[in-house]
């Protein structure tokens, strides 16, 4: 339980929002994690792990931030 909360906190710290907020933000913009992955040349699994705080990837995190503020359309 503590590890899961710590992972979520890392994602929240990196992106300034919780995994649920990230997923809702993407859903509202009609953007899938697969589209993010394709745009970056990574797997959907990688994007999902970043969103859920399991791994850190500055490149994916930065792109997600840009998508979520509307700077990029994915």
C-alpha positions in Angstrom: 0.0 0.0 0.0 2.8 2.4 0.9 4.7 1.6 -2.3 1.6 2.2 -4.5 1.0 5.6 -2.8 4.7 6.5 -3.2 4.6 5.7 -6.9 1.5 7.8 -7.3 3.2 10.6 -5.5 6.1 10.5 -7.8 3.8 10.8 -10.8 2.0 13.6 -9.2 5.2 15.4 -8.4 6.6 14.9 -11.9 3.5 16.1 -13.7 1.8 18.1 -11.1 -1.3 15.8 -11.2 -2.4 12.4 -10.1 -2.6 9.4 -12.5 -6.4 9.7 -12.6 -6.2 13.4 -13.4 -3.8 12.6 -16.3 -6.1 9.9 -17.7 -9.1 12.2 -17.4 -7.2 15.0 -19.1 -6.3 12.7 -22.0 -9.8 11.4 -22.3 -11.2 14.9 -22.4 -8.9 15.8 -25.2 -9.7 12.6 -27.1 -6.1 11.4 -26.9 -5.0 7.9 -26.1 -1.9 6.6 -24.5 -1.2 4.8 -27.8 -1.2 8.1 -29.7 1.3 9.5 -27.2 3.4 6.4 -27.5 3.3 6.6 -31.3 4.3 10.2 -31.4 7.3 9.6 -29.1 8.3 6.2 -30.7 7.9 4.3 -27.4 5.4 1.6 -26.4 2.0 2.2 -24.9 3.3 0.2 -21.9 6.0 2.8 -21.3 3.5 5.6 -21.4 1.1 3.8 -19.1 3.9 3.1 -16.6 4.9 6.8 -16.6 1.3 7.8 -16.1 0.9 5.4 -13.2 4.2 6.4 -11.6 5.9 3.1 -12.0 8.8 4.5 -14.0 10.2 7.9 -14.8 10.8 9.2 -18.3 11.5 13.0 -18.6 10.7 12.8 -22.3 7.3 11.2 -21.8 6.5 13.4 -18.8 7.4 16.5 -20.7 5.3 15.5 -23.7 2.3 14.6 -21.5 2.5 18.0 -19.9 2.5 19.7 -23.3 -0.4 17.6 -24.5 -2.4 18.3 -21.3 -2.0 22.1 -21.5 -3.0 22.0 -25.1 0.4 22.9 -26.6 0.6 19.7 -28.7 -2.3 17.8 -30.3 -0.5 14.4 -30.1 
